[in-house]
Amino acid sequence: MESEEIKALRREQKNATIKSSIKATKARHALMIPVSVEFKLDLKSLNNEERHKLCSYFVESKWLKNYLLALPPDEFRAFDTSTRDIHSLDKEGNKVPRQLEMPAKFLQSVYKGVRNDMKSLAKKREKTGRKNGSLKFCSHSIR
């Protein structure tokens, strides 16, 4: 009999924690505002230099993201967004020095995005108490 009472008590506690987390989620979602931004680029109006520069920004942001993911945690935290000289790996795994030419705002947004992704993974790991994966490297292909 006691084991049934203990099981019922545990079930009630579990249901109470589930209810409270659902309420917290609903309150958090009530404050969120869905935003969608769409823009079109008329590639015909861009000259070849501008088109090449735009494509190079995407490739450079992938280089930067992969560079940041490869850094040890201490160096990642100490990363300076004014850094322009990084290295990446080629197909054979050799280090290749790279010079970033994209604007500082792009560097900052890539760093901030990777940092936020790492923080959210750490929070999830802390909350669940389980290993939940890691961030993956980007391929360098661009279409």
Rosetta blueprint (number, residue, H / E / L):
1 M L
2 E H
3 S H
4 E H
5 E H
6 I H
7 K H
8 A H
9 L H
10 R H
11 R H
12 E H
13 Q H
14 K H
15 N H
16 A H
17 T H
18 I H
19 K H
20 S H
21 S H
22 I H
23 K H
24 A H
25 T H
26 K H
27 A H
28 R H
29 H H
30 A H
31 L H
32 M L
33 I L
34 P L
35 V L
36 S L
37 V L
38 E L
39 F L
40 K L
41 L L
42 D L
43 L H
44 K H
45 S H
46 L L
47 N L
48 N H
49 E H
50 E H
51 R H
52 H H
53 K H
54 L H
55 C H
56 S H
57 Y H
58 F H
59 V H
60 E H
61 S H
62 K H
63 W H
64 L H
65 K H
66 N H
67 Y H
68 L H
69 L H
70 A H
71 L L
72 P L
73 P H
74 D H
75 E H
76 F H
77 R H
78 A L
79 F L
80 D L
81 T L
82 S L
83 T L
84 R L
85 D E
86 I E
87 H E
88 S E
89 L E
90 D L
91 K L
92 E L
93 G L
94 N L
95 K E
96 V E
97 P E
98 R E
99 Q E
100 L L
101 E L
102 M L
103 P L
104 A H
105 K H
106 F H
107 L H
108 Q H
109 S H
110 V H
111 Y H
112 K H
113 G H
114 V H
115 R H
116 N H
117 D H
118 M H
119 K H
120 S H
121 L H
122 A H
123 K H
124 K H
125 R H
126 E H
127 K H
128 T H
129 G L
130 R L
131 K L
132 N L
133 G L
134 S L
135 L L
136 K L
137 F L
138 C L
139 S L
140 H L
141 S L
142 I L
143 R L
